[in-house]
Amino acid sequence: MTDVVMPQMGESIFEGTITKWLKKTGDKVQRDEPLFEISTDKVDAEIPAPASGVLREIKVTEGNTVQVNTVVGVIGDGDGAAASVPAKAGAPAPSPVPPKKDVQAPATLPVAAPVAGADDESDVRSSPLVRKLAREHNIDLNQIKGTGTGGRITKQDVLDHVEQPSSAPATATPSPASRPSAPTLATIPGDVVPMTQMRKIIAQRMIESRRTSAHVHCMFEVDMTRIVNLRNKLKNSFEQRHGARLTFMPFFVRAAIIALQQYPIANASIDGDNIRYHRHVNAGIAVALDNGLIVPVLKNADELNFLGLQRGITDLGERARTKKLMPTDVEGATFTITNPGQFGAVFGLPIINQPNVAIMGVGGITKQPLVVTDKDGADSIAIRSVVHLTLGYDHRIIDGAVADQFMVVVKKTLENWSEEVG
């Protein structure tokens, strides 16, 4: 028998919440395959099985928080017979009884049956978000070639497949059991459900940030036409040469780094009555998850070239969505960038990520008519690709003039992009 214990995910972490068991009692498990998911005050992570065998017992059920090194399950020898091992007297049952209506617990809705092969994790490398997206569009993931690390299918791979005319979803009438198709955290209207551990932490930190920093925001309109054209020209060759998709995020990160080097106050933090100026730019990149968000950190981003930025951003995003981040991956940010524009927002007014003193929000890139002045001073109206950038800053140490000057550098860098992309 091998005990499965709650791991210590960092020196400052003393407990974890089991959010999901990926195997049930009686299932076969292989050493190092994902066994259960946990949530801590730093990260959400998939925990691998410590040995091969059969999951004989689940001692701590989903939703319970325990100290590190607590035994949460037992793996034993066997051939994986489906017979379930009953829980010991006084131990939590592996499968909770459905709650009554007056109990404040999550209610479940019928979920549409997955497309054949679309959720076959034994053959397809993908994240829960990608599999959910595939189910929503009635797509078989086995038909998609993954462009992520090790052939992993990414969200963009699925979206690209959806845009192809041949990938239009089938129009078969769903059975009553498949309506409605429930999102990850679907509940019946009127129900009261407890917050997830991640949601509690996000709520706590957002309130703390509002109480700590004197939030002010400024917004700048930026002509991204040069960069949009450059990306369209290079994205195919870039991916062929480097094995990484060319996105817009490294352009914004590089422009922010250049501005931070000229205005280091935006890369500082407050330490009592002192201002601590950080030696390097550790760029926090906000990543949206199915049930919240997380901010992994690209350490020493100021020392990376453009390709290094793209690879680092892609790696952090993939590991965030597949629950592979370690606590050190979300620590030490000195400046944060968030991208609400990926969901269609024109701009956002983001809350500062403590202990940072500034955060840049990236809106959606859209085509708009702009007045363009040529080198002779003549004006004309042209269709340009435009983005709205906002800077949320802590007015305790950053004045409005400095914030505006910072954003002027970001704007000029993007509109007059000259750096080698690769």
N, C-alpha and C positions, 0 to 999 in steps of 0.2 A: 504493500500500500504506500502511496505517496501523498503527503498532505499538500494541498493547494493553499497558499497563504496570501494575504493582502500585502503586496509589495510596498516598500518605501521608495517613493518616486523622487526623493530629494531630501537633503538634510533637514530642511525646515518643514517637511510634511510628515504628520504623525497619524493621519487617518485617511480613509477613502470610502466612497460610497459605491456600492455595486449597482450599476445602472442597467446592466443587461447580461444575462447568461447566454452565450452563443451556442452552448450544448445543453442538453437535458440529461437527467439521470438515465443511465443505461447506454448512452451514446459512446461510440468509439472516439478516441482522441489521439492525435499524433503529437509528439513532443514538438514544441515551439509553434504549433498552430494556435490562432486566437481562441481563447477559452471563455473569457468574460470581459466586460467593459467596466471601467471604473471612472469616477469623477472625483477630483481633488480640488483644492482651492487654487491650483496652478493649471492643471491640464486635465483633459479627458483622454483616456488611453485604452487600447486593447491589451490585455494581459495574456501572454502565451502559456500554453500548458507546460508544466515542468517535466512531464514524462508522458510516454505513450501508454495506452491501456484503455480502460473504460471508466467513465465518470460514475463512480459508485454512490456518491452522496453529495448533495448540495447543503451545506451547513448554514450559509447566510444567503437569504433570498434577495431578489432585486429591490432596491430602494432603501436597504439598510446600510448604515455607516458603522464601520468598525475600525479599531486601532490597527496600525501596521503590524505585520507578522501574525495576525489572527488567522486561524485555519478557517477557510471559507468553503472548502470542498475536499473530496478525497478521490484520488484516481487509483484504481486497482487493476490487477491482471484480468484478462478475459477476452472473449470474442465479440463483445458488444451486443449481447442479447438484449432485446428490446424491453425485457421485464424491468419495471421500475423498482428501485430499492426504496422501501418505505422509510420515512424520516423517523429518527429516534424520538422517544418520548420527550416532549418539551422542546424539540428542535423545530425550527421553522419548516413548514412544508415546502417542497420544491415548487409546487404549482399552487399559487394562492387561489382561494375561493373567490368567484366573481362577487364584487361588492354590491350591497343593497343600495337602493337609490338614495337613502339618507346618509350614506357613508361618504365622506369626502375623499374619494379615490378616483383615479382615472377610469372613465368608461370607455368601452371598446366599440368600434363600429365594424361592420363587415368590410373586408378589404378585397379588392378585385384580385382574382387569381392571376398570377404572373404569367406572362407569355412563355411558352415552352423555351427553355434554355436561357431566358433573359436574366434569371437570377441564379444561374449555376456557378457558384463560386469556385467549384473544383476546377473549372476550365477557364473562367474569365476573371482577370484581375481588375477590380473596380471597387469604388467606395460605395457606402450605403446611399449617398446622395445620387451617384450616377445610376445605381440600380433602380432607385425610386423614380428618377427622371425617365429611365427606359420604360418602366411599367406605365407611367403616365402617357407615354407616346406609343405604347404597344410595339416596342422595338425589341428584337432579339439581339442581345449584346454579342452573341457569337458571330453576327454578321458585320461587326464593326472592328476595324483594325485600330488598336490602341496606340496613341502617340506618346503616352507618358513613360516614366521610368520603368524599364523592364517589360514594356508592352502593356502597361496599365491603361485602361480606358478612362479618359478624363471626361469631365462635364462638357467641354468644348467639342470633343469627338462626337458625343451624342447630339449636341445641338447642330453640328455640321451635318450629321446624318439626317436629322429631321428636316433640314432645309432642302435636301435632295428630293426631287419630285417622286422618285420611286419608293421613298420611305414614308409616304402618307399612311397614317394609321388606318387600320381596318375599321369598317363601319358596322360591324356586327352588333346586334342588339344585346346589351349586357343582361345577364340573368339577374333575378331579384337579389341573389346572394352577393352579387358583385357591385351593387349600388348602395350607397355611394362609395367611391374609391377614397379611402381615408388618408389624409396626410399623416406625417410621422407623429404629430402630437394631436391628432383629431380627437375632439370630444363632442358630446351631444350638447347642443345649446341649452343653457340653464344649469348645467353641471358645475360643480366647484371641484377643482383638482389642485393638488399641491404643486408648488413650483419644483422644477428639477434643481439639482444641486448647482448646475451651471447658471440657471436663471437667478437663483438666490445670490450667487457671487456677483453676477453682472449688476443686479439691482443694488446691491450694497456698494459696489465700487462707483457706480454712476452717481448715487446720492453723495457719497464721500467726496467725489470730485467737484460736484456742484457747490458743496459746502466749503471746499478748500480753496478753489481758484476763483478769481474774479474774471468770469468768462466775458470775452468780447470777440466779435467776429467781423472780418472784412472779406469782401468778395471781389474777384478780378475775372474779367472776361479775357480769354486767351485764344488766339487764332492758331489752331493746330493743323492747318492745311499742309504745311511743309512736312510735319511728322507723319500725318496720315498718308500722304503720297509716298514718303520714304518707306513706311512700313508695308504698304501695298506692293511696292516694288521689290522689297527684300525678304518678305516673310517666308516665301517658299524656299529660296536658297539658304536662308538663315537656318530653317529647320533641317534641311538636308545636310548642311555642314556641321551643325552643332547638336542636332537631336533634341532641340528645345523650341517650343513655339514662341514666336516673337510677339509680345504683348505690349500694351502701352505703359504698363506700370513702371518698368525700368526708366523710361523717359522722365516720368514724374519724380521718381526717387532721385535720379541724377540731378535734375533741376533743383530739387530741395536741398541736396547735399551742397551744391555750389552756393546756394543762398545761405545755408547754415555756416559755411566757411567764412562768408563775408559778415554775417550777423550771428555770431556764436551765442548771443543771449537767448536765441530761440532753441539752442541745443543745450540749455542749462537746466538746473533744477534748484529749488529753494531748500536750504539746509538751515533751519532756524532763522537767524537774522543774517545768514550768509547766502551768497549765490555761488553755486558749484558749477563751474564751466567744465564740460566733459571733453576729454582729449579726442575721442573718436565719435563718429555718428553711428549709433546703433538704431537702425530704422525699424520701427514696429510697423508691420503690415497687417491691417485688420482683415480677417478672413471670416466670411459668413458660413455658418454651419446649419444643419437642419434645425437645430433647436437652440441656436444662440450665435455667439461670435467669439473669436479668440484672436489675440494679437501676438503671433510669433515674431521673433526679432532677428533681423539680419545684422549680425554683429560686424563691426568695423566696415560698414558699407562704404565709407569714404575711401577705403583702400582697394575697392573692387573696380575693375573695368566694366564696360557695359555688359559684356557676355557674362561676367561673374555676377552682376546684379540680376540678370534674367534667370540664370540657373539657380541662384539662391532664392529668389522669389518663388519660382516654380516649385522648388524642393520644399520650402516651408508650407506653401499652399497645399501640396499633395499630402504631406505628412499631417497637416492640421485636419484635413478632411478624412483621412484614414486612421486617425487617432494614434499616430506614431510619434507625436511630439514628446520630448522630455521636459521636465521643469526648467532646465537651463535654456530651452528654446524660447521661453516666454518671459524671460527676465532681462533686465538691463536696458530697456528701450530708452533712448534719449530724445526721440522725435517720432511721431506717429503719422502714418498716412492711411486714410480710409477711403473707400471707393463706392459710395452709394450710387454712382452713375451707372454701374454695371446692371442695375435693376431698372434703370430708366429715369432716375431722379435728375432734375436739372442742376440742383446743388443741394448741399446739406449744411447743417450747423452742428458739427460734431462736438461731443463733450470731451474735454482733455483727458488723456490717458495718464493718470498719476504714476510717478512724480514728474512727468513731463510738464513743460510750460507752454507747449504749442502742438497743434494737430492740424494737418492739412486734409481737407475733404475734396475729392475729385468727382465732379458731376459727369453727366453723360456727354459724349461727343456727338453733336448734331450739326447738320448743315443749315446755315442761316445766311440771309443777305447782310453783307457788311459794306460800309463805305471804305474803299481802299484808295490810298494816296500813293501815286507813283513817285519816282525819283525827281520828277519835274514839278511836283506839287499838285498835279491834276487829280481830282477825285472821281471815282466811279463806284458803282454798286456791283459787287461780285458775290457769288455763292462760295462761302468758306466753311470749313469744318471748325466748329467752336466748342470750347469747354469752359465751364464756370468753376473756378477754384475758390475755395474758402479757407481762410486761416482762422482757427479758433485759438486764442492766446490768453495767457494769464496776465491781466492788467496790473498785477502787483509788481511785476518786474519788466514787462514789455509794454512800451508806450505805443499809441496808435501810429505815430509817424514811423517808428522802427518796423512795426508789423507791415505797413504799406510798402516801405522800402524793401523789405524782405521779399514781398510778393512781386514787386517790380522786377527783381532779379530772376525769380522763377519764371515770370511771364516772358522776359526777354530771352532767357535761355531756351525756352520751348519754341518761341516764334522764330528764333534765328538759329535753330539747331545746326551744329557743325561737327559734333563729335562722331567718330567712327563707330558704326553700329556692328559691323562684322558680318 
